[in-house]
Amino acid sequence: MNANLYDFRVVNPTLRTFSAAEARIAHSSIRFNNLSAAELGYPEMVRLLISSDATTLAIQACDKEDSCAVPFMAGRTAEDLKGQKKWTTVTNRMLMHIIRTKLCWESVKTPRRFYGVPWPEQCAIIFDLTKVAPPRTRTPNLSAEDMLRAYEVAEKGSLLPVTTAWPNGRMPFATVPPSSVIEAQYVAVN
């Protein structure tokens, strides 16, 4: 084997690689879930970035003085976004036209949903527009036994603070120890 150290990249274990951010692209606007705003630190303004082939969209927190700044939180606070079904809408018809044209979405007017990937070095979130998320389904009804087990775990205080936080003093998230929640069942496959 002929390997060179320059062929490798250093892995930074402190960077977050998971995002709960979600974007919904409609005919003339993009809606971002409240977790997108949280992961960016609830910025007043963002910069919209699109790849040249229109397959990747990114949002990046920026200052009001930036010439490409787009209103994001528009004076709202983190408290305003608490609760379910709170979205931040960015309207940019030109960007939507570029995306719909390059990705051949002209005939379909149904909003599409995409999951975000964090880009912590740039304080941004990236959305791959070639990977449409599956439609949401309703949460299945839990049995009384499953609900009691969930309350039991919550009562024990099994949530642990995550040691790595985003830059600029953002709030850390919490994680649930897998051994307290997930019960695995293995099946032999022939």
Contact map, one row per residue, 1 for C-alpha under 8 A:
1110000000000000000000000000000000000000000000000000000000000000000000000000000000000000000000000000000000000000000000000000000000000000000000000000000000000000000000000000000000000000000000
1111000000000000000000000000000000000000000000000000000000000000000000000000000000000000000000000000000000000000000000000000000000000000000000000000000000000000000000000000000000000000000000
1111101000000000000000000000000000000000000000000000000000000000000000000000000000000000000000000000000000000000000000000000000000000000000000000000000000000000000000000000000000000000000000
0111111100000000000000000000000000000000000000000000000000000000000000000000000000000000000000000000000000000000000000000000000000000000000000000000000000000000000000000000000000000000000000
0011111100000000000000000000000000000000000000000000000000000000000000000000000000000000000000000000000000000000000000000000000000000000000000000000000000000000000000000000000000000000000000
0001111110000000000000000000000000000000000000000000000000000000000000000000000000000000000000000000000000000000000000000000000000000000000000000000000000000000000000000000000000000000000000
0011111110000000000000000000000000000000000000000000000000000000000000000000000000000000000000000000000000000000000000000000000000000000000000000000000000000000000000000000000000000000000000
0001111111000000000000000000000000000000000000000000000000000000000000000000000000000000000000000000000000000000000000000000000000000000000000000000000000000000000000000000000000000000000000
0000011111100000000000000000000000000000000000000000000000000000000000000000000000000000000000000000000000000000000000000000000000000000000000000000000000000000000000000000000000000000000000
0000000111110000000000000000000000000000000000000000000000000000000000000000000000000000000000000000000000000000000000000000000000000000000000000000000000000000000000000000000000000000000000
0000000011111000000000000000000000000000000000000000000000000000000000000000000000000000000000000000000000000000000000000000000000000000000000000000000000000000000000000000000000000000000000
0000000001111110000000000000000000000000000000000000000000000000000000000000000000000000000000000000000000000000000000000000000000000000000000000000000000000000000000000000000000000000000000
0000000000111110000000000000000000000000000000000000000000000000000000000000000000000000000000000000000000000000000000000000000000000000000000000000000000000000000000000000000000000000000000
0000000000011111000000000000000000000000000000000000000000000000000000000000000000000000000000000000000000000000000000000000000000000000000000000000000000000000000100000000000000000000000000
0000000000011111100000000000000000000000000000000000000000000000000000000000000000000000000000000000000000000000000000010000000000000000000000000000000000000000000101000000000000000000000000
0000000000000111111000000000000000000000000000000000000000000000000000000000000000000000000000000000000000000000000001010000000000000000000000000000000000000000000101000000000000000000000000
0000000000000011111000000000000000000000000000000000000000000000000000000000000000000000000000000000000000000000000011000000000000000000000000000000000000000000000000000000000000000000000000
0000000000000001111100000000000000000000000000000000000000000000000000000000000000000000000000000000000000000000000011000000000000000000000000000000000000000000000000000000000000000000000000
0000000000000001111110000000000000000010000000000000000000000000000000000000000000000000000000000000000000000000001111000000000000000000000000000000000000000000000000000000000000000000000000
0000000000000000011111000000000000110000000000000000000000000000000000000000000000000000000000000000000000000000001100000000000000000000000000000000000000000000000000000000000000000000000000
0000000000000000001111100000000111110010000000000000000000000000000000000000000000000000000000000000000000000000001110000000100000000000000000000000000000000000000000000000000000000000000000
0000000000000000000111110000000110110000000000000000000000000000000000000000000000000000000000000000000000000000111100000000000000000000000000000000000000000000000000000000000000000000000000
0000000000000000000011111000011110000000000000000000000000000000000000000000000000000000000000000000000000000000111100000000001000000000000000000000000000000000000000000000000000000000000000
0000000000000000000001111100011100000000000000000000000000000000000000000000000000000000000000000000000000000011110000000000000000000000000000000000000000000000000000000000000000000000000000
0000000000000000000000111111111000000000000000000000000000000000000000000000000000000000000000010000000000000011100000000000000000000000000000000000000000000000000000000000000000000000000000
0000000000000000000000011111111000000000000000000000000000000000000000000000000000000000000000010000000000001111000000000000000000000000000000000000000000000000000000000000000000000000000000
0000000000000000000000001111100000000000000000000000000000000000000000000000000000000000000000010000000000001110000000000000000000000000000000000000000000000000000000000000000000000000000000
0000000000000000000000001111110000000000000000000000000000000000000000000000000000000000001110011000000000000000000000000000000000000000000000000000000000000000000000000000000000000000000000
0000000000000000000000001111111000000000000000000000000000000000000000000000000000000000111110010000000000000000000000000000000000000000000000000000000000000000000000000000000000000000000000
0000000000000000000000111101111100000000000000000000000000000000000000000000000000000000111100000000000000000000000000000000000000000000000000000000000000000000000000000000000000000000000000
0000000000000000000000111100111110000000000000000000000000000000000000000000000000000011110000000000000000000000000000000000000000000000000000000000000000000000000000000000000000000000000000
0000000000000000000011110000011111011000000000000000000000000000000000000000000000000011100000000000000000000000000000000000000000000000000000000000000000000000000000000000000000000000000000
0000000000000000000011100000001111111000000000000000000000000000000000000000000000001111000000000000000000000000000000000000000000000000000000000000000000000000000000000000000000000000000000
0000000000000000000010000000000111111100000000000000000000000000000000000000000011000111000000000000000000000000000000000000000000000000000000000000000000000000000000000000000000000000000000
0000000000000000000111000000000011111110000000000000000000000000000000000000000000000000000000000000000000000000000000000000000000000000000000000000000000000000000000000000000000000000000000
0000000000000000000111000000000111111111000000000000000000000000000000000000000000000000000000000000000000000000000000000000100000000000000000000000000000000000000000000000000000000000000000
0000000000000000000000000000000111111111111000000000000000000000000000001000000000000001000000000000000000000000000000000000000000000000000000000000000000000000000000000000000000000000000000
0000000000000000000000000000000001111111110000000000000000000000000000000000010000000000000000000000000000000000000000000000000000000000000000000000000000000000000000000000000000000000000000
0000000000000000001010000000000000111111110000000000000000000000000000000000000000000000000000000000000000000000000000000000000000000000000000000000000000000000000000000000000000000000000000
0000000000000000000000000000000000011111111000000000000000011000000000000000000000000000000000000000000000000000000000000011100000000000000000000000000000000000000000000000000000000000000000
0000000000000000000000000000000000001111111000000000000000000000000000000000000000000000000000000000000000000000000000000000000000000000000000000000000000000000000000000100000000000000000000
0000000000000000000000000000000000001111111100000000000000000000000000001000110000000000000000000000000000000000000000000000000000000000000000000000000000000000000000000000000000000000000000
0000000000000000000000000000000000001001111111000000000000001100000000011000000000000000000000000000000000000000000000000000000000000000000000000000000000000000000000000000000000000000000000
0000000000000000000000000000000000000000011111000000000000001011000000111110000000000000000000000000000000000000000000000000000000000000000000000000000000000000000000000000000000000000000000
0000000000000000000000000000000000000000001111100000000000001111000011111100000000000000000000000000000000000000000000000000000000000000000000000000000000000000000000000000000000000000000000
0000000000000000000000000000000000000000001111110000000000111110000011110000000000000000000000000000000000000000000000000000000000000000000000000000000000000000000000000000000000000000000000
0000000000000000000000000000000000000000000011111000000000111100000111000000000000000000000000000000000000000000000000000000000000000000000000000000000000000000000000000000000000000000000000
0000000000000000000000000000000000000000000001111100000011110000000111000000000000000000000000000000000000000000000000000000000000000000000000000000000000000000000000000000000000000000000000
0000000000000000000000000000000000000000000000111110000011110000000000000000000000000000000000000000000000000000000000000000000000000000000000000000000000000000000000000000000000000000000000
0000000000000000000000000000000000000000000000011111011111000000000000000000000000000000000000000000000000000000000000000000000000000000000000000000000000000000000000000000000000000000000000
0000000000000000000000000000000000000000000000001111111110000000000000000000000000000000000000000000000000000000000000000000000000000000000000000000000000000000000000000000000000000000000000
0000000000000000000000000000000000000000000000000111111000000000000000000000000000000000000000000000000000000000000000000000000000000000000000000000000000000000000000000000000000000000000000
0000000000000000000000000000000000000000000000000011111100000000000000000000000000000000000000000000010000000000000000000000000000000000000000000000000000000000000000000000000000000000000000
0000000000000000000000000000000000000000000000000111111110000000000000000000000000000000000000000110011000000000000000000000000010000000000000000000000000000000000000000000000000000000000000
0000000000000000000000000000000000000000000000000111111110000000000000000000000000000000000000000010001000000000000000000000000111000000000000000000000000000000000000000000000000000000000000
0000000000000000000000000000000000000000000000000110111111000000000000000000000000000000000000000000000000000000000000000000011111000000000000000000000000000000000000000000000000000000000000
0000000000000000000000000000000000000000000000011110011111100000000000000000000000000000000000000000000000000000000000000000011110000000000000000000000000000000000000000000000000000000000000
0000000000000000000000000000000000000000000000011100000111110000000000000000000000000000000000000000000000000000000000000001111000000000000000000000000000000000000000000000000000000000000000
0000000000000000000000000000000000000000000001111000000011111000000000000000000000000000000000000000000000000000000000000001110000000000000000000000000000000000000000000000000000000000000000
0000000000000000000000000000000000000001000001111000000001111100000000000000000000000000000000000000000000000000000000000111100000000000000000000000000000000000000000000000000000000000000000
0000000000000000000000000000000000000001001111100000000000111110000000000000000000000000000000000000000000000000000000000011000000000000000000000000000000000000000000000000000000000000000000
0000000000000000000000000000000000000000001011100000000000011111010010000000000000000000000000000000000000000000000000000000000000000000000000000000000000000000000000000000000000000000000000
0000000000000000000000000000000000000000000111000000000000001111110010000000000000000000000000000000000000000000000000000000000000000000000000000000000000000000000000000000000000000000000000
0000000000000000000000000000000000000000000110000000000000000111110010000000000000000000000000000000000000000000000000000000000000000000000000000000000000000000000000000000000000000000000000
0000000000000000000000000000000000000000000000000000000000000011111010000000000000000000000000000000000000000000000000000000000000000000000000000000000000000000000000000000000000000000000000
0000000000000000000000000000000000000000000000000000000000000111111110000000000000000000000000000000000000000000000000000000000000000000000000000000000000000000000000000000000000000000000000
0000000000000000000000000000000000000000000000000000000000000000111110000000000000000000000000000000000000000000000000000000000000000000000000000000000000000000000000000000000000000000000000
0000000000000000000000000000000000000000000000110000000000000000011111000000000000000000000000000000000000000000000000000000000000000000000000000000000000000000000000000000000000000000000000
0000000000000000000000000000000000000000000011110000000000000111111111100000000000000000000000000000000000000000000000000000000000000000000000000000000000000000000000000000000000000000000000
0000000000000000000000000000000000000000000011110000000000000000000111110000000000000000010000000000000000000000000000000000000000000000000000000000000000000000000000000000000000000000000000
0000000000000000000000000000000000000000000111000000000000000000000011111100000000000000010000000000000000000000000000000000000000000000000000000000000000000000000000000000000000000000000000
0000000000000000000000000000000000000000001111000000000000000000000001111100000000000001110000000000000000000000000000000000000000000000000000000000000000000000000000000000000000000000000000
0000000000000000000000000000000000001000011110000000000000000000000000111111100000000001000000000000000000000000000000000000000000000000000000000000000000000000000000000000000000000000000000
0000000000000000000000000000000000000000000110000000000000000000000000111111000000000000000000000000000000000000000000000000000000000000000000000000000000000000000000000000000000000000000000
0000000000000000000000000000000000000000000100000000000000000000000000001111100000000000000000000000000000000000000000000000000000000000000000000000000000000000000000000000000000000000000000
0000000000000000000000000000000000000000000000000000000000000000000000001111111110000000000000000000000000000000000000000000000000000000000000000000000000000000000000000000000000000000000000
0000000000000000000000000000000000000000010000000000000000000000000000001011111110000000000000000000000000000000000000000000000000000000000000000000000000000000000000000000000000000000000000
0000000000000000000000000000000000000100010000000000000000000000000000000001111111000000000000000000000000000000000000000000000000000000000000000000000000000000000000000000000000000000000000
0000000000000000000000000000000000000000000000000000000000000000000000000001111111000000000000000000000000000000000000000000000000000000000000000000000000000000000000000000000000000000000000
0000000000000000000000000000000000000000000000000000000000000000000000000001111111000000000000000000000000000000000000000000000000000000000000000000000000000000000000000000000000000000000000
0000000000000000000000000000000001000000000000000000000000000000000000000001111111100110000000000000000000000000000000000000000000000000000000000000000000000000000000000000000000000000000000
0000000000000000000000000000000001000000000000000000000000000000000000000000011111110100000000000000000000000000000000000000000000000000000000000000000000000000000000000000000000000000000000
0000000000000000000000000000000000000000000000000000000000000000000000000000000011111100000000000000000000000000000000000000000000000000000000000000000000000000000000000000000000000000000000
0000000000000000000000000000000000000000000000000000000000000000000000000000000001111100000000000000000000000000000000000000000000000000000000000000000000000000000000000000000000000000000000
0000000000000000000000000000000010000000000000000000000000000000000000000000000000111110000000000000000000000000000000000000000000000000000000000000000000000000000000000000000000000000000000
0000000000000000000000000000000011000000000000000000000000000000000000000000000011111111000000000000000000000000000000000000000000000000000000000000000000000000000000000000000000000000000000
0000000000000000000000000000001111000000000000000000000000000000000000000000000010001111100000000000000000000000000000000000000000000000000000000000000000000000000000000000000000000000000000
0000000000000000000000000000001111001000000000000000000000000000000000011000000000000111110000000000000000000000000000000000000000000000000000000000000000000000000000000000000000000000000000
0000000000000000000000000000111100000000000000000000000000000000000000010000000000000011111000000000000000000000000000000000000000000000000000000000000000000000000000000000000000000000000000
0000000000000000000000000000111000000000000000000000000000000000000001110000000000000001111100000000000000000000000000000000000000000000000000000000000000000000000000000000000000000000000000
0000000000000000000000000001110000000000000000000000000000000000000000000000000000000000111110000000000000000000000000000000000000000000000000000000000000000000000000000000000000000000000000
0000000000000000000000000001110000000000000000000000000000000000000000000000000000000000011111110000000000000000000000000000000000000000000000000000000000000000000000000000000000000000000000
0000000000000000000000000001100000000000000000000000000000000000000000000000000000000000001111111000000000000000000000000000000000000000000000000000000000000000000000000000000000000000000000
0000000000000000000000000000000000000000000000000000000000000000000000000000000000000000000111111100000000000000000000000000000000000000000000000000000000000000000000000000000000000000000000
0000000000000000000000000000000000000000000000000000000000000000000000000000000000000000000111111110000000000000000000000000000000000000000000000000000000000000000000000000000000000000000000
0000000000000000000000001111100000000000000000000000000000000000000000000000000000000000000111111111000000000000000000000000000000000000000000000000000000000000000000000000000000000000000000
0000000000000000000000000001000000000000000000000000000000000000000000000000000000000000000011111111100000000000000000000000000000000000000000000000000000000000000000000000000000000000000000
0000000000000000000000000000000000000000000000000000010000000000000000000000000000000000000001111111110000000000000000000000000000000000000000000000000000000000000000000000000000000000000000
0000000000000000000000000000000000000000000000000000011000000000000000000000000000000000000000111111111010000000000000000000000000000000000000000000000000000000000000000000000000000000000000
0000000000000000000000000000000000000000000000000000000000000000000000000000000000000000000000011111111111000000000000000000000000000000000000000000000000000000000000000000000000000000000000
0000000000000000000000000000000000000000000000000000000000000000000000000000000000000000000000001111111111000000000000000000000000000000000000000000000000000000000000000000000000000000000000
0000000000000000000000000000000000000000000000000000110000000000000000000000000000000000000000000111111110000000000000000000000000000000000000000000000000000000000000000000000000000000000000
0000000000000000000000000000000000000000000000000000011000000000000000000000000000000000000000000011111110000000000000000000000000000000000000000000000000000000000000000000000000000000000000
0000000000000000000000000000000000000000000000000000000000000000000000000000000000000000000000000001111111100000000000000000000000000000000000000000000000000000000000000000000000000000000000
0000000000000000000000000000000000000000000000000000000000000000000000000000000000000000000000000011111111111000000000000000000000000000000000000000000000000000000000000000000000000000000000
0000000000000000000000000000000000000000000000000000000000000000000000000000000000000000000000000001100111111000000000000000000000000000000000000000000000000000000000000000000000000000000000
0000000000000000000000000000000000000000000000000000000000000000000000000000000000000000000000000000000111111000000000000000000000000000000000000000000000000000000000000000000000000000000000
0000000000000000000000000000000000000000000000000000000000000000000000000000000000000000000000000000000011111100000000000000000000000000000000000000000000000000000000000000000000000000000000
0000000000000000000000000110000000000000000000000000000000000000000000000000000000000000000000000000000011111110000000000000000000000000000000000000000000000000000000000000000000000000000000
0000000000000000000000000110000000000000000000000000000000000000000000000000000000000000000000000000000000011111000000000000000000000000000000000000000000000000000000000000000000000000000000
0000000000000000000000011110000000000000000000000000000000000000000000000000000000000000000000000000000000001111100000000000000000000000000000000000000000000000000000000000000000000000000000
0000000000000000000000011100000000000000000000000000000000000000000000000000000000000000000000000000000000000111110000000000000000011000000000000000000000000000000000000000000000000000000000
0000000000000000000001111000000000000000000000000000000000000000000000000000000000000000000000000000000000000011111000000000000000011110000000000000000000000000000000000000000000000000000000
0000000000000000000001110000000000000000000000000000000000000000000000000000000000000000000000000000000000000001111100000000001110111000000000000000000000000000000000000000000000000000000000
0000000000000000001111100000000000000000000000000000000000000000000000000000000000000000000000000000000000000000111110000000001100001000000000000000000000000000000000000000000000000000000000
0000000000000000001111100000000000000000000000000000000000000000000000000000000000000000000000000000000000000000011111000000111100000000000000000000000000000000000000000000000000000000000000
0000000000000000111010000000000000000000000000000000000000000000000000000000000000000000000000000000000000000000001111100000111000000000000000000000000000000000000000000000000000000000000000
0000000000000001111000000000000000000000000000000000000000000000000000000000000000000000000000000000000000000000000111110011110000000000000000000000000000000000000000000000000000000000000000
0000000000000000000000000000000000000000000000000000000000000000000000000000000000000000000000000000000000000000000011111111110000000000000000000000000000000000000000000000000000000000000000
0000000000000011000000000000000000000000000000000000000000000000000000000000000000000000000000000000000000000000000001111111100000000000000000000000000000000000000001100000000000000000000000
0000000000000000000000000000000000000000000000000000000000000000000000000000000000000000000000000000000000000000000000111111000000000000000000000000000000000000000000000000000000000000000000
0000000000000000000000000000000000000000000000000000000000010000000000000000000000000000000000000000000000000000000000111111000000000000000000000000000000000000000000000000000000000000000000
0000000000000000000000000000000000000001000000000000000000011000000000000000000000000000000000000000000000000000000001111111100000000000000000000000000000000000000000000000000000000000000000
0000000000000000000000000000000000000001000000000000000001111000000000000000000000000000000000000000000000000000000001111111110000000000000000000000000000000000000000000000000000000000000000
0000000000000000000010000000000000010001000000000000000001110000000000000000000000000000000000000000000000000000000111110011111000000000000000000000000000000000000000000000000000000000000000
0000000000000000000000000000000000000000000000000000000111100000000000000000000000000000000000000000000000000000000111100001111100000000000000000000000000000000000000000000000000000000000000
0000000000000000000000100000000000000000000000000000000111000000000000000000000000000000000000000000000000000000011110000000111110000000000000000000000000000000000000000000000000000000000000
0000000000000000000000000000000000000000000000000000001110000000000000000000000000000000000000000000000000000000011100000000011111100000000000000000000000000000000000000000000000000000000000
0000000000000000000000000000000000000000000000000000011110000000000000000000000000000000000000000000000000000000010000000000001111110000000000000000000000000000000000000000000000000000000000
0000000000000000000000000000000000000000000000000000001100000000000000000000000000000000000000000000000000000000000000000000000111110000000000000000000000000000000000000000000000000000000000
0000000000000000000000000000000000000000000000000000000000000000000000000000000000000000000000000000000000000000010000000000000111111000000000000000000000000000000000000000000000000000000000
0000000000000000000000000000000000000000000000000000000000000000000000000000000000000000000000000000000000000001110000000000000011111100000000000000000000000000000000000000000000000000000000
0000000000000000000000000000000000000000000000000000000000000000000000000000000000000000000000000000000000000001111000000000000000111110000000000000000000000000000000000000000000000000000000
0000000000000000000000000000000000000000000000000000000000000000000000000000000000000000000000000000000000000000100000000000000000011111000000000000000000000000000000000000000000000000000000
0000000000000000000000000000000000000000000000000000000000000000000000000000000000000000000000000000000000000000100000000000000000001111100000000000000000000000000000000000000000000000000000
0000000000000000000000000000000000000000000000000000000000000000000000000000000000000000000000000000000000000000000000000000000000000111110000000000000000000000000000000000000000000000000000
0000000000000000000000000000000000000000000000000000000000000000000000000000000000000000000000000000000000000000000000000000000000000011111000000000000000000000000000000000000000000000000000
0000000000000000000000000000000000000000000000000000000000000000000000000000000000000000000000000000000000000000000000000000000000000001111100000000000000000000000000000000000000000000000000
0000000000000000000000000000000000000000000000000000000000000000000000000000000000000000000000000000000000000000000000000000000000000000111110000000000000000000000000000000000000000000000000
0000000000000000000000000000000000000000000000000000000000000000000000000000000000000000000000000000000000000000000000000000000000000000011111000000000000000000000000000000000000000000000000
0000000000000000000000000000000000000000000000000000000000000000000000000000000000000000000000000000000000000000000000000000000000000000001111100000000000000000000000000000000000000000000000
0000000000000000000000000000000000000000000000000000000000000000000000000000000000000000000000000000000000000000000000000000000000000000000111111110000000000000000000000000000000000000000000
0000000000000000000000000000000000000000000000000000000000000000000000000000000000000000000000000000000000000000000000000000000000000000000011111110000000000000000000000000000000000000000000
0000000000000000000000000000000000000000000000000000000000000000000000000000000000000000000000000000000000000000000000000000000000000000000001111111000000000000000000000000000000000000000000
0000000000000000000000000000000000000000000000000000000000000000000000000000000000000000000000000000000000000000000000000000000000000000000001111111100000000000000000000000000000000000000000
0000000000000000000000000000000000000000000000000000000000000000000000000000000000000000000000000000000000000000000000000000000000000000000001111111110000000000000000000000000000000000000000
0000000000000000000000000000000000000000000000000000000000000000000000000000000000000000000000000000000000000000000000000000000000000000000001111111111000000000000000000000000000000000000000
0000000000000000000000000000000000000000000000000000000000000000000000000000000000000000000000000000000000000000000000000000000000000000000000011111111100000000000000000000000000000000000000
0000000000000000000000000000000000000000000000000000000000000000000000000000000000000000000000000000000000000000000000000000000000000000000000001111111110000000000000000000000000000000000000
0000000000000000000000000000000000000000000000000000000000000000000000000000000000000000000000000000000000000000000000000000000000000000000000000111111111000000000000000000000000001000000000
0000000000000000000000000000000000000000000000000000000000000000000000000000000000000000000000000000000000000000000000000000000000000000000000000011111111100000000000000000000000000000000000
0000000000000000000000000000000000000000000000000000000000000000000000000000000000000000000000000000000000000000000000000000000000000000000000000001111111110000000000000000000000000000000000
0000000000000000000000000000000000000000000000000000000000000000000000000000000000000000000000000000000000000000000000000000000000000000000000000000111111111100000000000000000000011000000000
0000000000000000000000000000000000000000000000000000000000000000000000000000000000000000000000000000000000000000000000000000000000000000000000000000011111111110000000000000000000000000000000
0000000000000000000000000000000000000000000000000000000000000000000000000000000000000000000000000000000000000000000000000000000000000000000000000000001111111100000000000000000000000000000000
0000000000000000000000000000000000000000000000000000000000000000000000000000000000000000000000000000000000000000000000000000000000000000000000000000000111111100000000000000000000000000000000
0000000000000000000000000000000000000000000000000000000000000000000000000000000000000000000000000000000000000000000000000000000000000000000000000000000011111110000000000000000000000000000000
0000000000000000000000000000000000000000000000000000000000000000000000000000000000000000000000000000000000000000000000000000000000000000000000000000000011111111000000000000000110010000000000
0000000000000000000000000000000000000000000000000000000000000000000000000000000000000000000000000000000000000000000000000000000000000000000000000000000001001111100000000000011110000000000000
0000000000000000000000000000000000000000000000000000000000000000000000000000000000000000000000000000000000000000000000000000000000000000000000000000000000000111110000000000011110000000000000
0000000000000000000000000000000000000000000000000000000000000000000000000000000000000000000000000000000000000000000000000000000000000000000000000000000000000011111000000001111000000000000000
0000000000000000000000000000000000000000000000000000000000000000000000000000000000000000000000000000000000000000000000000000000000000000000000000000000000000001111110000001111000000000000000
0000000000000000000000000000000000000000000000000000000000000000000000000000000000000000000000000000000000000000000000000000000000000000000000000000000000000000111110000001000000000000000000
0000000000000111000000000000000000000000000000000000000000000000000000000000000000000000000000000000000000000000000000000000000000000000000000000000000000000000011111000001000000000000000000
0000000000000000000000000000000000000000000000000000000000000000000000000000000000000000000000000000000000000000000000000000000000000000000000000000000000000000011111101111100000000000000000
0000000000000011000000000000000000000000000000000000000000000000000000000000000000000000000000000000000000000000000000010000000000000000000000000000000000000000000111111111000000000000000000
0000000000000000000000000000000000000000000000000000000000000000000000000000000000000000000000000000000000000000000000010000000000000000000000000000000000000000000011111100000000000000000000
0000000000000000000000000000000000000000000000000000000000000000000000000000000000000000000000000000000000000000000000000000000000000000000000000000000000000000000001111100000000000000000000
0000000000000000000000000000000000000000000000000000000000000000000000000000000000000000000000000000000000000000000000000000000000000000000000000000000000000000000011111110000000000000000000
0000000000000000000000000000000000000000100000000000000000000000000000000000000000000000000000000000000000000000000000000000000000000000000000000000000000000000000011111111000000000000000000
0000000000000000000000000000000000000000000000000000000000000000000000000000000000000000000000000000000000000000000000000000000000000000000000000000000000000000000011001111100000000000000000
0000000000000000000000000000000000000000000000000000000000000000000000000000000000000000000000000000000000000000000000000000000000000000000000000000000000000000111111000111110000000000000000
0000000000000000000000000000000000000000000000000000000000000000000000000000000000000000000000000000000000000000000000000000000000000000000000000000000000000000110010000011111000000000000000
0000000000000000000000000000000000000000000000000000000000000000000000000000000000000000000000000000000000000000000000000000000000000000000000000000000000000011110000000001111100000000000000
0000000000000000000000000000000000000000000000000000000000000000000000000000000000000000000000000000000000000000000000000000000000000000000000000000000000000011110000000000111110000000000000
0000000000000000000000000000000000000000000000000000000000000000000000000000000000000000000000000000000000000000000000000000000000000000000000000000000000000111000000000000011111011000000000
0000000000000000000000000000000000000000000000000000000000000000000000000000000000000000000000000000000000000000000000000000000000000000000000000000000000000111000000000000001111111000000000
0000000000000000000000000000000000000000000000000000000000000000000000000000000000000000000000000000000000000000000000000000000000000000000000000000000000000000000000000000000111111100000000
0000000000000000000000000000000000000000000000000000000000000000000000000000000000000000000000000000000000000000000000000000000000000000000000000000000000000000000000000000000011111110000000
0000000000000000000000000000000000000000000000000000000000000000000000000000000000000000000000000000000000000000000000000000000000000000000000000000000010000100000000000000000111111100000000
0000000000000000000000000000000000000000000000000000000000000000000000000000000000000000000000000000000000000000000000000000000000000000000000000000010010000000000000000000000111111110000000
0000000000000000000000000000000000000000000000000000000000000000000000000000000000000000000000000000000000000000000000000000000000000000000000000000000000000000000000000000000001111111000000
0000000000000000000000000000000000000000000000000000000000000000000000000000000000000000000000000000000000000000000000000000000000000000000000000000000000000000000000000000000000101111100000
0000000000000000000000000000000000000000000000000000000000000000000000000000000000000000000000000000000000000000000000000000000000000000000000000000000000000000000000000000000000000111110000
0000000000000000000000000000000000000000000000000000000000000000000000000000000000000000000000000000000000000000000000000000000000000000000000000000000000000000000000000000000000000011111000
0000000000000000000000000000000000000000000000000000000000000000000000000000000000000000000000000000000000000000000000000000000000000000000000000000000000000000000000000000000000000001111100
0000000000000000000000000000000000000000000000000000000000000000000000000000000000000000000000000000000000000000000000000000000000000000000000000000000000000000000000000000000000000000111110
0000000000000000000000000000000000000000000000000000000000000000000000000000000000000000000000000000000000000000000000000000000000000000000000000000000000000000000000000000000000000000011111
0000000000000000000000000000000000000000000000000000000000000000000000000000000000000000000000000000000000000000000000000000000000000000000000000000000000000000000000000000000000000000001111
0000000000000000000000000000000000000000000000000000000000000000000000000000000000000000000000000000000000000000000000000000000000000000000000000000000000000000000000000000000000000000000111
